[in-house]
Amino acid sequence: MNTPVLVRDVMWKEVDIIDSKSTVEDALNDMQHKKTKMLIIDKAHQHDEYGVVLISDIAAKVIAEGRALDRVNAYEIMTKPIISVHPDMEIRYCARFLTRLGLSRCPVIDGGKVIGVVSLTNIVLNGLHVV
């Protein structure tokens, strides 16, 4: 019997979490520096939820509307609460989940904390090579 490949086996562990009051300009600089298309927006308090800003959010909600990058905060364009997966989910179910929702990536949460990000790219390119 084959051992299932789990999300934790293929996820990206370097998570980019920013404050909701960060400007979109700062978020975009962070994205460029870290070569990522998604930033996690931190919880404001214990009972809050994480948010997410995608590169497409910046394009649609800031640039397309002619808003200034330095005058818009991340909380104004983020999606909240986030859709996430558990690190012990099998990658085949994760792939089904993401594709059904039309997502290319999502955060991985364990014990209420973001511990990684999984993407279809991670699953396809790395999932078949994990032993």
C-alpha positions in Angstrom: 0.0 0.0 0.0 1.4 3.4 -1.0 1.8 6.1 1.6 -0.3 9.1 0.8 1.4 12.3 -0.1 0.1 15.1 2.2 -0.1 18.8 1.8 2.6 19.2 4.4 5.0 17.3 2.1 4.6 19.7 -0.8 3.6 23.1 0.8 5.8 26.2 0.8 6.8 26.8 4.4 8.0 30.4 4.0 4.8 32.3 4.7 4.4 36.0 3.9 2.2 37.6 6.6 1.7 41.4 6.7 -0.3 43.8 8.9 -3.8 44.8 7.6 -2.8 48.5 7.8 0.2 48.0 5.4 -0.3 50.0 2.3 -0.8 48.3 -1.0 2.5 49.8 -2.1 4.3 48.1 0.8 2.5 44.8 0.0 3.5 45.0 -3.6 7.1 45.7 -2.8 7.0 42.7 -0.4 5.5 40.5 -3.2 8.2 41.6 -5.7 11.0 41.1 -3.2 9.8 37.6 -2.2 8.6 36.7 -5.7 5.1 35.7 -4.5 1.6 36.4 -5.8 -0.2 36.1 -2.4 0.3 37.7 1.0 -1.5 36.6 4.1 -3.0 39.4 6.2 -2.5 38.8 9.9 -5.3 38.6 12.4 -6.0 41.8 14.3 -6.8 39.9 17.5 -7.3 36.4 18.9 -10.9 36.0 17.6 -10.2 37.5 14.2 -9.6 35.6 10.9 -6.7 35.8 8.5 -7.2 37.6 5.2 -5.4 37.3 1.9 -4.3 39.8 -0.9 -3.6 38.4 -4.3 -1.8 40.1 -7.1 -5.2 40.0 -9.0 -6.7 42.0 -6.1 -4.2 44.7 -6.6 -4.8 44.8 -10.3 -8.6 44.8 -10.0 -9.2 46.9 -6.9 -6.4 49.4 -7.1 -4.8 49.7 -10.5 -7.9 49.2 -12.6 -9.8 51.8 -10.4 -7.0 54.3 -10.7 -6.3 54.3 -6.9 -2.9 55.3 -5.5 -0.9 52.4 -4.2 0.3 54.4 -1.2 -3.2 55.5 -0.2 -4.9 52.1 0.0 -4.4 49.7 2.9 -4.3 46.0 2.6 -7.5 45.6 4.6 -9.5 47.5 2.0 -8.8 45.0 -0.8 -8.2 41.7 1.1 -10.5 38.7 1.0 -11.5 37.6 4.5 -11.9 35.0 5.9 -9.5 32.9 3.9 -10.1 29.5 2.4 -7.5 27.1 3.8 -6.5 23.5 4.0 -5.0 21.3 6.7 -1.5 20.0 6.4 -2.6 16.4 6.8 -4.9 16.5 3.8 -3.9 14.2 0.9 -2.8 16.2 -2.1 -5.3 14.5 -4.4 -8.1 15.9 -2.3 -6.4 19.3 -2.1 -6.1 19.4 -5.9 -9.8 18.6 -6.2 -10.7 21.3 -3.7 -8.6 24.0 -5.2 -9.7 23.3 -8.8 -13.4 23.1 -7.8 -13.1 26.6 -6.2 -11.0 28.0 -9.1 -8.0 28.7 -6.8 -4.4 28.1 -7.7 -3.1 28.4 -4.1 -4.3 28.6 -0.5 -2.9 28.9 3.0 -2.3 25.8 5.1 -3.5 26.3 8.7 -2.8 24.0 11.7 -3.9 24.9 15.2 -5.2 28.2 14.1 -1.8 29.4 12.7 -0.8 29.7 9.1 2.1 27.3 8.6 2.5 27.3 4.8 1.0 27.8 1.4 0.1 25.1 -1.0 -0.4 25.6 -4.7 -1.4 23.5 -7.7 2.1 24.0 -8.9 3.5 22.5 -5.7 1.1 19.6 -6.0 1.8 18.8 -9.6 5.6 19.4 -9.7 6.5 18.1 -6.2 3.7 15.7 -5.2 4.7 12.9 -7.5 8.3 13.0 -6.3 7.8 12.8 -2.6 8.6 9.4 -1.1 
